[in-house]
Amino acid sequence: MADPITFDDFMKVDIRVGKVLRAAEYPEARKPAIKMWIDFGPEIGERKTSAQVTAHYSPESLVGKQVMGVVNFSPRQIGKFMSEVLVLGLADETGGIVLLSPDQDVPLGERMV
Protein backbone atom coordinates (compact mmCIF):
# COMPACT_ATOMS: atom_id res chain seq x y z
CA MET A 1 0.00 0.00 0.00
CA ALA A 2 1.20 3.52 -0.80
CA ASP A 3 1.77 6.19 1.84
CA PRO A 4 -1.39 7.97 3.02
CA ILE A 5 -2.31 11.25 1.33
CA THR A 6 -4.72 14.01 2.27
CA PHE A 7 -7.95 14.81 0.45
CA ASP A 8 -6.26 17.99 -0.84
CA ASP A 9 -3.50 15.80 -2.35
CA PHE A 10 -6.14 13.67 -4.08
CA MET A 11 -7.90 16.74 -5.48
CA LYS A 12 -4.69 17.81 -7.22
CA VAL A 13 -5.14 14.87 -9.61
CA ASP A 14 -7.71 15.98 -12.20
CA ILE A 15 -9.42 12.79 -13.40
CA ARG A 16 -12.11 13.33 -16.05
CA VAL A 17 -14.26 11.27 -18.37
CA GLY A 18 -13.72 11.54 -22.10
CA LYS A 19 -14.95 9.85 -25.25
CA VAL A 20 -12.55 8.27 -27.73
CA LEU A 21 -13.09 10.08 -31.05
CA ARG A 22 -10.58 8.10 -33.09
CA ALA A 23 -7.86 5.54 -32.51
CA ALA A 24 -5.02 4.05 -34.51
CA GLU A 25 -2.36 1.40 -34.12
CA TYR A 26 1.03 2.74 -33.05
CA PRO A 27 3.52 0.38 -34.72
CA GLU A 28 6.50 2.65 -33.95
CA ALA A 29 6.04 2.16 -30.18
CA ARG A 30 8.52 -0.13 -28.38
CA LYS A 31 5.65 -2.17 -26.92
CA PRO A 32 2.35 -2.68 -28.78
CA ALA A 33 0.18 0.40 -28.26
CA ILE A 34 -2.80 2.31 -29.60
CA LYS A 35 -2.94 6.07 -30.19
CA MET A 36 -6.20 7.70 -29.09
CA TRP A 37 -7.76 11.12 -29.54
CA ILE A 38 -10.21 11.76 -26.69
CA ASP A 39 -12.85 14.48 -26.27
CA PHE A 40 -12.99 15.72 -22.67
CA GLY A 41 -15.80 18.20 -23.27
CA PRO A 42 -15.90 21.95 -23.88
CA GLU A 43 -13.73 23.00 -20.90
CA ILE A 44 -10.74 20.79 -21.78
CA GLY A 45 -11.30 19.79 -25.40
CA GLU A 46 -9.56 17.06 -27.34
CA ARG A 47 -6.41 15.44 -25.99
CA LYS A 48 -4.30 12.63 -27.42
CA THR A 49 -2.53 9.73 -25.78
CA SER A 50 -0.81 6.43 -26.45
CA ALA A 51 -1.64 3.40 -24.33
CA GLN A 52 -0.54 -0.24 -24.17
CA VAL A 53 -4.08 -1.63 -24.31
CA THR A 54 -3.78 -4.01 -27.28
CA ALA A 55 -4.49 -7.14 -25.20
CA HIS A 56 -8.18 -6.24 -24.90
CA TYR A 57 -8.85 -3.51 -27.48
CA SER A 58 -8.49 -2.78 -31.16
CA PRO A 59 -8.54 0.79 -32.44
CA GLU A 60 -12.06 0.20 -33.83
CA SER A 61 -13.40 -1.09 -30.50
CA LEU A 62 -12.24 2.05 -28.68
CA VAL A 63 -14.02 4.61 -30.84
CA GLY A 64 -17.06 5.92 -28.97
CA LYS A 65 -15.95 4.43 -25.63
CA GLN A 66 -15.97 6.62 -22.52
CA VAL A 67 -12.68 6.38 -20.60
CA MET A 68 -11.20 7.96 -17.49
CA GLY A 69 -8.04 10.00 -17.77
CA VAL A 70 -5.74 12.29 -15.80
CA VAL A 71 -5.86 15.57 -17.71
CA ASN A 72 -3.41 17.67 -15.67
CA PHE A 73 -0.18 15.76 -16.27
CA SER A 74 2.48 17.55 -18.28
CA PRO A 75 2.65 16.33 -21.90
CA ARG A 76 5.06 13.43 -22.43
CA GLN A 77 6.87 12.41 -25.60
CA ILE A 78 6.26 8.72 -26.40
CA GLY A 79 8.48 8.00 -29.38
CA LYS A 80 7.34 10.39 -32.12
CA PHE A 81 3.95 10.93 -30.45
CA MET A 82 3.17 13.58 -27.80
CA SER A 83 0.88 12.16 -25.09
CA GLU A 84 -1.29 14.83 -23.44
CA VAL A 85 -3.39 12.72 -21.06
CA LEU A 86 -2.96 9.51 -19.06
CA VAL A 87 -5.82 7.06 -19.53
CA LEU A 88 -6.47 4.88 -16.49
CA GLY A 89 -6.69 1.12 -16.40
CA LEU A 90 -6.09 -2.01 -14.38
CA ALA A 91 -4.02 -5.07 -15.22
CA ASP A 92 -5.85 -8.38 -15.61
CA GLU A 93 -4.36 -11.69 -14.42
CA THR A 94 -2.01 -11.84 -17.44
CA GLY A 95 -0.96 -8.18 -17.34
CA GLY A 96 -3.28 -6.95 -20.11
CA ILE A 97 -4.69 -3.51 -19.39
CA VAL A 98 -8.46 -3.02 -18.97
CA LEU A 99 -9.48 0.64 -19.24
CA LEU A 100 -11.49 2.31 -16.49
CA SER A 101 -14.80 3.70 -17.71
CA PRO A 102 -18.15 4.64 -16.18
CA ASP A 103 -20.85 1.96 -16.35
CA GLN A 104 -23.32 4.57 -17.63
CA ASP A 105 -22.78 7.49 -20.01
CA VAL A 106 -21.98 10.73 -18.22
CA PRO A 107 -21.32 14.25 -19.58
CA LEU A 108 -17.90 14.59 -21.21
CA GLY A 109 -15.41 16.33 -18.96
CA GLU A 110 -17.18 15.31 -15.75
CA ARG A 111 -14.60 15.21 -12.96
CA MET A 112 -14.18 12.15 -10.77
CA VAL A 113 -15.15 12.89 -7.18
Secondary structure, DSSP 8 states (H G I E B T S, - for coil): ------HHHHHTS-EEEEEEEEEEE-TTSSS--EEEEEE-HHHH-EEEEEE--TTT--HHHHTT-EEEEE-SS--EEETTEEE--EE-EEE-TTS-EEE---SS---TT-B--
